[in-house]
Amino acid sequence: LGNALTASGRYEEAETAYRQAFEILGSSIPWTNRARVYFHGKGDIGLATRTLDEAPEEIRHERYWTSRALLLYMMGDQSGALSAAARMQQRSAFFRIRPFFTAKMREASGDAEGARRDYLEALPLAEQQRDEFAGLATPYAILALVYAGLDRKAEALEAARKEVELGRFIADPNSAAGRDGRGRTGVG
């Protein structure tokens, strides 16, 4: 409900829905979603950050740290984002390629050497994710960015082209290009 209210621009109602969800679920998701509303919907970085800080310690699990890192990164707080990312697990179900994410944060903060180190660490993980989810566009997009971060332009371009090709497959599953070779359409 909170997500639907946010999407329709009804931010105060969304905030109430997220508070009620916390009372029912007791997880960090309502906290991070409220912070998203404050940042994306209202443009209030201070309120978004305070909302993240108010989440009780006992509910700060992997999804919380991932959301916190992403929000702080978008808000321009690279130091805070890197600190939150350090609390994330490497092979999280919510965020599988942490070194890619930290490389982007280090780049944004001007740490080129640290970014390169993280890109090198992210490369085998991104390639593994591409192999595991070969029919999806997102792993190719991440791989293209990792290659670009390592200045491997030809490979970045090839991965980006594959991402675009798969993106078309998802966008138009009924086109001839949208068939997977076995007559199926869409994403399986």
N, C-alpha and C positions, 0 to 999 in steps of 0.2 A: 504494500500500500504506500509506504513511504517513498519508494522509487517512482511509482506512478504519479504521486503528488508532486514530487520534485520535477519530473519530466514535464508536467503541465504548468510549472511555475508557481505552484501553491506551496511556498516554502514554509510558512508558519504551520500549516496543517501537516506537512511532511515531518517537521521537527517533532510535533506531538506524536505522530505515528511511530517515529523512531524511539522516542522515550517510552512509549507503551510496549514496543517490542522488547526493549531492554528489560522491562519489568517482567515480561513473560519468559523471554529466552535467557536472559542473564549473560549474553555474549557480548563481544566487543563490536559486532557488526552495527548495531544502532549508533554507537559512538562515532565510528568512522563514517557512517553514512550522514550523520548530522554534520560532521566536520566538512564533508563534501558539499552539503547544502550551503553551509556558511561561506565556503570558499568559492565554489562555482556559481551558486545562485545569488549570493549577496555580495560577493567580492570582499568579504571581511576576513582577512588573513588572521588577525588577532583572535577573533572569536573561534575560528576553525582550529587554531593551535591550542587555545585554552580548552576546547572541547576534547581534543585528543589527549591533553594532559590530565583531564578529569577522569578518564577511564580507570577504574580500579585495577590495581596490579594483578589481582587474581584472574582477570579476564583478558589480560594482554598475551594472547597467543600468536601463532604464526600469521594469521590473517590480519590481526591488529598491526603487527610490525610492518607487514607488507604494505598495508593501506597507509600507515603513517609515513613510511619512506616515500611512497609515490606522491602523497599530498605535499609533503615538505619539499620534495624535488620540484613539483609544479609551482610551489609558492616561491621558489628561488632560494630556499634554505638548504644549500648543498651539505653543509656540515651536519645539520640535524638529520637530513635524509641518510647520509652515510652512517651516522650513529644508529639510526633505526634499522638500516639494512644489515648492520653487524649483528643484530639480534635475530635476523631471519635465518632459517636453516637452509643449507645448500639445496637439497632435493625436496623442497616443499611442494605439496600438491597445489598450493596457491601461487608459487613463484619458483619455477624450476631453474632459471638461469640467473641467479643472483649476480655473478660477476659481470654479466652484460649490463645489468642495471647500475651497478656501482661504477662501471666504466663510463656510462653516460653522465653520472653525477660528477665523477672526477674531471671529465672533459669540461663540463659546465663551470667547474670551479678553477679551471686552468692547470690542473695536475696532469699533464700529458703523459708523463712516465707511468704514473699510477694507472691511468686509463689504459695504456698499452698492456701493462701487466694483467689487468682485469680482462681485457679483450682476449689475450692469449689463454687465460684460464677459461673463459667463456666458450672459446671455439669448439673444443670437443663436446661440450654440453649442448651447444646449438646444433652441431652436426648430428648428435644422437637424437635430439628432439625432432629434427627434420626427418631422420630415418624412421622414428616411431610414428610420426604423424604426417607421412608423405603426401597425403591427400588434402592437407589443410594449408592455407596460405600463410598464416601467422609464423610458423617456424621458418619459412623461407624469408619472410620480412626481417626477422631477428637475425638470421644468418647473414643476410645482405648487409645489415648494419654492423655486425661483427667484422665481416670481411672489410668493409669500408673503414672501420676503425683501425684495422691492421694495414691499411693502404693496399689491399689486394683488390684492385679495381675491377679486373676482369671477372673474378669470382663473385664480387659484390653485384655486378651488373647481371650475371647469369642467375644468381639467386633472386634478385629483384624481378627479373623477367618471369621466373617461375611463379613468384608470388602474385604477379599481375595476372598471369595465365590462370592460376587457381582461383583468384578473386573473381575472374569472369565466369568461371565454372560455377561458383557459388551464386553469383548475381543472376545468371541465366541458365538454370539447370535443364531447360528444355531445348536449348540450342544444340546443334551438332557437336560443338566444342564442349558442351556441358555433359556429355555422356562419358562414362568412365571406361569404355572399351568392352564392357559386358552388358551394355544396354541399360544400365542403371543411370538415374539422374540424381542430381543433388549431391549432398555429402553423406557418406555412409559411416 
